[in-house]
Amino acid sequence: MIGSAGVQETLQLRREELLERAERARDEAARAEIAQIDTALARLERGEYGICVLCGNDIEMTRLAAVPYADRCQSCVGH
């Protein structure tokens, strides 16, 4: 049998490493969402909130209700 103490330590270190990586990923996702919110607030101040940045049409209210920082209408989401 492989020395269980060494295996346990290796697994615990790997677990901690993965937990730290997961936390950083969450932080990066949060920072990205904050940037999107800041952009939406700037668009609101300029009177451009709710207008699709690609086609210029209004963004659907249901989309804005679900994603308040959306900058594209449903038709342009894939572009």
C-alpha positions in Angstrom: 0.0 0.0 0.0 1.2 3.5 -0.8 2.0 5.6 2.2 -1.3 7.0 3.1 0.1 10.0 4.9 1.9 11.2 1.7 -1.1 10.6 -0.5 -3.4 12.4 2.0 -1.0 15.4 2.1 -0.7 15.5 -1.7 -4.5 15.3 -2.1 -5.1 18.0 0.5 -2.5 20.3 -1.2 -4.2 19.7 -4.5 -7.6 20.4 -3.0 -6.4 23.7 -1.5 -4.9 24.7 -4.8 -8.1 24.0 -6.7 -10.2 25.9 -4.1 -7.9 28.9 -4.5 -8.2 28.7 -8.3 -12.0 28.5 -8.0 -12.1 31.5 -5.7 -9.9 33.5 -8.2 -12.2 32.5 -11.0 -15.2 33.7 -9.1 -13.4 37.0 -8.4 -12.6 37.4 -12.0 -16.2 36.7 -13.0 -17.4 39.3 -10.4 -15.0 41.9 -11.7 -16.2 41.3 -15.2 -19.8 41.7 -14.2 -19.0 44.9 -12.3 -17.3 46.3 -15.4 -20.5 45.4 -17.4 -22.6 47.2 -14.7 -20.3 50.3 -14.8 -20.7 50.4 -18.6 -24.5 50.1 -18.3 -24.5 53.0 -15.8 -22.4 55.1 -18.2 -24.8 54.3 -21.0 -27.7 55.3 -18.7 -26.0 58.7 -18.0 -25.5 59.2 -21.8 -29.2 58.3 -22.5 -28.1 55.2 -24.4 -29.3 52.6 -21.9 -31.7 50.0 -23.4 -30.5 50.6 -27.0 -28.7 47.8 -28.7 -25.0 48.7 -29.4 -25.1 46.7 -32.6 -28.3 47.5 -34.4 -29.6 50.5 -32.5 -33.0 48.9 -31.7 -34.5 48.9 -28.3 -33.4 46.0 -26.0 -36.4 44.0 -25.0 -37.7 44.8 -21.5 -37.7 41.1 -20.5 -34.0 40.9 -21.5 -33.2 44.0 -19.4 -35.2 42.7 -16.5 -33.1 39.4 -16.6 -29.8 41.1 -17.5 -29.9 44.7 -16.5 -26.5 45.5 -18.0 -27.4 43.9 -21.4 -26.1 46.0 -24.3 -27.5 43.9 -27.1 -31.0 43.0 -28.1 -32.0 39.4 -28.3 -31.6 39.3 -32.1 -27.9 40.6 -31.8 -26.9 38.5 -28.8 -25.2 35.9 -31.0 -23.2 38.5 -33.0 
